[in-house]
Amino acid sequence: MSYEVKSEPSRKTKSDGRVSRPIISQAKPIFLPDMEEAALDALRNDKFLRGENVVKFEEEFARFVETRYAVALSSGTAALDFIFSTLGVSGQRIVTSTLSFIASANSIAHAGARPSLADISEEDYCLDAEQVESHLEQGARGVLPVHIYGHPVNWDRFEELGRKYRVPIVEDACQAHGARYKGRPVGSLGIAAAFSFYPSKNMTVLGDGGMVTTNDETVARHVAKVRDAGRLSEYEHDVMGYTARMNTVNAAIGRVQLKHLKAWNERRRVVADSYFKSLASLTPSVRLPPRPSQDVEPVYHQFVIRCEKRDELRDFLRDKGIQCGIHYPIPIHLQPLYTSTFGYAEGMLPRSERMARECLSLPMHPFLTDDDIEYVSEQVISFFGRGV
């Protein structure tokens, strides 16, 4: 499926330096006519819950990720929660990255386990495998690496640790729909993986939604049961479950989005490549994201640069009509919940703390035009050219 982005008129700047045309958004949830048609068709012709669209979405997503099973849920958080409850990790320690959305670590706590937060690798901003091994040597019984910003982790290293210490490796793929590691789709690498379809993701169901992917039938069956109130039959329940089903309209929209995902990801790569080329001259003042390689095929959920003058640059770009994000300004270990409950403190995970002070997410979505990308790049270069 081809994907074309129409060009827009060149930007004009007022005398006060502000732009006179619409703001360039940092992210852009996509709702196209074919999605509206699918949603209306589901409302008119399918069950509101447990409908045919849910079953087909699961089948199609499993084929996309190249796993035997996919189970649709109400959120990516529920997907993570139910994987860990299925694995029976209560009372154990599970290692994950402090550089992520808080749901990554919370899912471990929800399952009755203790999140052991570790620092990032400077190479790819993903979980540092060497720190993970230190935690495993001290008795941790599982690992949740996060494919942060849509960049796959060094899976070979985590797979090696899983075999060596005989612990499960669960993928947090909530930001990495369509990414690949050595040709294998993210979501098919570990014992199970969680995806999120929140509106800012590379593909969405235009609301909350999630998916568990796995090749393990036991995991798939248990997750499917837990999402539906622990139902054994219509009025029998043999496990403590939740009401965490995906509704049929969201699934119908997700099916259409999935058809567009490959083209959207290709456009994201084009945008990223343009940023890499345009901003290369700013190094070392600006650190650009890790690049793709023969082994790693990212999907650029975010394009995150780093600089010491992050806040000044963000304000400068905002005044030029460019929205930017910060992912994430507070690492999980410094969230009030984690300092008060688990005893974490500033200075414990310094690489992630520095990342939180320096990271800035430039606009990144498939509807950015070449003119948009050029303008953003020009303004970033202009900021540093002013001697700020």
Backbone hydrogen bonds, N-H to C=O, Kabsch-Sander energy under -0.5 kcal/mol:
donor,donor_aa,acceptor,acceptor_aa,energy
6,K,4,E,-0.5
14,K,18,R,-3.2
17,G,14,K,-1.8
20,S,12,K,-2.0
24,I,321,G,-3.0
25,S,23,I,-0.7
31,F,29,P,-0.5
35,M,32,L,-1.2
36,E,32,L,-1.9
37,E,33,P,-2.5
38,A,34,D,-1.7
39,A,35,M,-2.4
40,L,36,E,-2.5
41,D,37,E,-2.4
42,A,38,A,-2.2
43,L,39,A,-2.2
44,R,40,L,-2.1
45,N,41,D,-2.5
46,D,42,A,-2.0
54,V,51,G,-0.6
55,V,51,G,-1.4
56,K,52,E,-2.5
57,F,53,N,-2.4
58,E,54,V,-2.3
59,E,55,V,-2.1
60,E,56,K,-2.8
61,F,57,F,-2.6
62,A,58,E,-2.3
63,R,59,E,-1.9
64,F,60,E,-2.0
65,V,61,F,-2.5
66,E,62,A,-1.3
67,T,62,A,-2.2
69,Y,214,T,-2.1
71,V,212,V,-2.6
73,L,210,G,-2.8
74,S,244,A,-1.6
76,G,209,G,-0.5
79,A,75,S,-1.5
80,L,76,G,-2.1
81,D,77,T,-2.9
82,F,78,A,-2.7
83,I,79,A,-1.6
84,F,80,L,-2.0
85,S,81,D,-2.3
86,T,82,F,-1.9
87,L,83,I,-1.9
88,G,84,F,-0.7
89,V,84,F,-1.1
91,G,112,G,-2.7
92,Q,89,V,-2.4
94,I,114,R,-2.2
95,V,142,G,-2.6
96,T,116,S,-1.9
97,S,144,L,-0.7
98,T,118,A,-1.8
100,S,98,T,-1.2
104,S,101,F,-2.0
106,N,102,I,-2.6
107,S,103,A,-2.2
108,I,104,S,-0.6
108,I,105,A,-0.9
109,A,105,A,-1.5
110,H,106,N,-3.0
111,A,107,S,-1.0
112,G,109,A,-2.0
113,A,108,I,-2.0
114,R,92,Q,-3.0
116,S,94,I,-3.1
117,L,115,P,-0.7
118,A,96,T,-2.3
121,S,126,C,-2.9
125,Y,121,S,-2.0
128,D,119,D,-2.3
129,A,127,L,-0.6
132,V,128,D,-2.0
133,E,129,A,-2.2
134,S,130,E,-1.6
135,H,131,Q,-1.9
136,L,132,V,-2.4
137,E,133,E,-2.6
138,Q,134,S,-0.9
139,G,136,L,-1.7
140,A,135,H,-2.2
141,R,93,R,-3.2
143,V,168,P,-1.9
144,L,95,V,-3.3
147,H,172,D,-2.3
148,I,146,V,-2.2
150,G,147,H,-1.6
151,H,148,I,-2.0
155,W,153,V,-1.8
157,R,154,N,-0.7
158,F,154,N,-1.2
159,E,155,W,-3.1
160,E,156,D,-2.1
161,L,157,R,-1.9
162,G,158,F,-2.5
163,R,159,E,-2.0
164,K,160,E,-2.5
165,Y,161,L,-2.5
166,R,162,G,-0.8
167,V,162,G,-1.5
170,V,143,V,-2.6
170,V,168,P,-0.6
171,E,192,A,-2.4
172,D,145,P,-2.4
173,A,171,E,-1.0
173,A,194,A,-1.9
176,A,173,A,-1.9
179,A,176,A,-2.0
180,R,297,E,-2.0
181,Y,184,R,-2.9
182,K,295,D,-3.9
184,R,181,Y,-2.2
186,V,179,A,-3.0
188,S,185,P,-1.8
191,I,169,I,-1.7
192,A,169,I,-0.6
193,A,213,T,-2.1
194,A,171,E,-2.0
195,F,211,M,-2.5
197,F,209,G,-3.2
201,K,198,Y,-2.5
205,V,197,F,-1.7
205,V,207,G,-0.6
207,G,197,F,-0.6
210,G,73,L,-2.1
211,M,195,F,-1.8
212,V,71,V,-2.3
213,T,193,A,-2.0
214,T,69,Y,-1.8
217,E,215,N,-0.7
220,A,216,D,-2.3
221,R,217,E,-2.7
222,H,218,T,-2.2
223,V,219,V,-2.6
224,A,220,A,-2.2
225,K,221,R,-1.7
226,V,222,H,-2.8
227,R,223,V,-2.2
228,D,225,K,-1.0
229,A,226,V,-0.8
229,A,242,Y,-3.7
230,G,225,K,-1.8
231,R,225,K,-0.8
231,R,228,D,-1.1
232,L,236,E,-3.5
233,S,236,E,-1.4
236,E,233,S,-0.7
238,D,230,G,-1.3
239,V,230,G,-0.9
241,G,239,V,-0.9
242,Y,226,V,-3.3
244,A,227,R,-2.9
244,A,242,Y,-0.9
248,T,48,F,-2.3
251,A,247,N,-1.9
252,A,248,T,-2.3
253,I,249,V,-2.1
254,G,250,N,-2.6
255,R,251,A,-2.2
256,V,252,A,-1.3
257,Q,253,I,-2.5
258,L,254,G,-2.4
259,K,255,R,-1.1
260,H,256,V,-1.1
260,H,257,Q,-0.7
261,L,257,Q,-1.2
262,K,258,L,-0.5
264,W,260,H,-2.4
265,N,261,L,-2.9
266,E,262,K,-2.0
267,R,263,A,-2.1
268,R,264,W,-2.2
269,R,265,N,-2.1
270,V,266,E,-1.8
271,V,267,R,-2.6
272,A,268,R,-2.8
273,D,269,R,-2.6
274,S,270,V,-2.1
275,Y,271,V,-2.3
276,F,272,A,-2.8
277,K,273,D,-2.1
278,S,274,S,-2.7
279,L,275,Y,-2.7
280,A,276,F,-0.7
282,L,279,L,-2.0
283,T,280,A,-1.2
285,S,282,L,-1.4
286,V,282,L,-1.1
287,R,306,R,-2.8
288,L,286,V,-0.6
293,S,296,V,-2.3
297,E,180,R,-2.7
297,E,295,D,-0.5
299,V,150,G,-1.9
301,H,149,Y,-1.2
302,Q,149,Y,-1.2
303,F,362,L,-0.6
304,V,302,Q,-0.6
305,I,303,F,-0.6
305,I,360,L,-2.7
306,R,287,R,-2.0
307,C,358,E,-1.5
310,R,307,C,-0.9
313,L,309,K,-2.6
314,R,310,R,-2.7
315,D,311,D,-2.3
316,F,312,E,-2.3
317,L,313,L,-2.6
318,R,314,R,-2.3
319,D,315,D,-2.0
320,K,316,F,-0.8
320,K,317,L,-0.6
321,G,318,R,-1.7
322,I,317,L,-2.5
323,Q,24,I,-2.8
323,Q,321,G,-0.5
325,G,361,S,-2.1
332,I,98,T,-2.8
334,L,331,P,-1.9
335,Q,332,I,-1.8
338,Y,335,Q,-0.9
339,T,335,Q,-2.2
340,S,336,P,-2.2
341,T,337,L,-2.0
342,F,338,Y,-1.2
343,G,339,T,-0.5
344,Y,338,Y,-1.5
348,M,345,A,-1.6
353,E,349,L,-1.7
354,R,350,P,-2.4
355,M,351,R,-2.2
356,A,352,S,-2.4
357,R,353,E,-1.1
357,R,354,R,-0.5
358,E,354,R,-1.3
359,C,355,M,-2.4
360,L,305,I,-2.3
361,S,325,G,-3.2
362,L,303,F,-2.4
362,L,360,L,-0.7
364,M,26,Q,-2.7
368,L,365,H,-1.5
373,I,369,T,-2.3
374,E,370,D,-2.3
375,Y,371,D,-2.5
376,V,372,D,-2.8
377,S,373,I,-2.5
378,E,374,E,-2.6
379,Q,375,Y,-2.3
380,V,376,V,-2.2
381,I,377,S,-2.5
382,S,378,E,-2.5
383,F,379,Q,-2.2
384,F,380,V,-1.6
385,G,381,I,-2.1
386,R,382,S,-1.1
386,R,383,F,-0.6
387,G,384,F,-1.3
388,V,383,F,-1.0
